[in-house]
């Protein structure tokens, strides 16, 4: 799930996903994350820009105000 500005975007992940452990890098819609698939942390990538484009968002407008991305489990 990705939340920004009042929008919540859910996207499919691997059924083996245990949890996202950390955000290693955010680059204008491209996430490099630490992920646990049950065997320790590995690196994975999420192209939020492509997800937004597929949902017909104004991608540049949506992403322009995002300054920080973090993993949170509330």
C-alpha positions in Angstrom: 0.0 0.0 0.0 1.3 3.5 -0.8 -0.3 6.5 0.8 0.3 10.1 -0.2 -1.9 13.2 0.1 -5.3 11.6 0.9 -4.9 8.8 -1.6 -4.2 5.2 -0.8 -3.0 3.0 -3.6 -2.9 -0.8 -3.2 -0.8 -2.9 -5.5 -0.2 -6.7 -5.9 2.9 -8.2 -4.3 4.4 -11.6 -4.1 2.4 -14.0 -1.9 5.7 -14.8 -0.2 6.1 -11.3 1.1 6.4 -11.2 4.9 7.0 -7.4 5.2 8.8 -4.4 3.8 11.7 -3.7 6.1 12.9 -0.3 5.0 13.1 2.2 2.2 16.6 2.4 0.9 16.1 5.0 -1.8 13.3 7.1 -3.2 13.9 8.6 -6.6 10.9 10.5 -8.0 8.5 7.5 -8.1 11.1 4.7 -8.0 11.5 2.9 -4.7 14.4 0.7 -3.7 13.3 -1.2 -0.6 14.4 -3.9 1.8 12.0 -6.8 1.8 11.6 -9.9 3.9 10.3 -13.0 2.0 10.8 -15.2 5.0 14.5 -15.8 4.6 16.0 -12.5 5.7 16.1 -9.1 4.0 16.7 -8.8 0.3 16.5 -5.8 -2.1 13.5 -5.2 -4.3 12.2 -2.3 -6.5 8.8 -0.7 -6.9 8.1 1.6 -9.8 5.3 3.7 -8.3 5.3 5.9 -11.4 4.2 3.0 -13.6 1.5 2.0 -11.1 0.2 5.6 -11.1 0.3 5.7 -14.9 -1.7 2.5 -15.2 -4.3 4.0 -12.8 -4.6 7.1 -15.0 -3.2 9.5 -12.3 -1.5 12.7 -13.2 1.8 11.1 -12.1 4.0 14.2 -12.1 1.5 16.2 -10.1 1.0 13.3 -7.6 4.7 12.8 -7.0 5.9 16.4 -7.0 5.3 17.0 -3.3 6.6 13.7 -1.9 9.8 14.5 -0.1 10.1 11.4 2.2 9.0 7.8 1.9 9.0 5.4 4.9 7.8 2.0 5.8 5.1 2.1 8.5 2.9 -0.5 10.1 0.2 1.3 12.0 
